[in-house]
Amino acid sequence: MNPFDIAVPQLEELISKLTPRQIQIGMLLIEGKTGREIATILSISRGAIKQHIRKMCWKVDVENRVQLIVLLVRWQVIQELRQ
């Protein structure tokens, strides 16, 4: 799925599938943090971070980390515009 082609209601539905921890990891990805840095910040293993990212991609139907980040950035912008 192309993260640029997703309508806002569908985008919100996809993001709602993520856990609070996954959203936290996603926000750190948006900041440009590496898996190693995220693992250190959250005091969990790098393997756990990789597993979270794989599950996040599966839940929101994207193929890779880059598409996941694009999707999360779009969602974050929408949230900020609503404030």
Summary of the structure (lengths in Angstrom):
residues: 83
radius of gyration: 12.3
end to end distance: 28.0
largest distance: 35.4
contacts: 221
relative contact order: 0.20
helix: 72%
strand: 0%
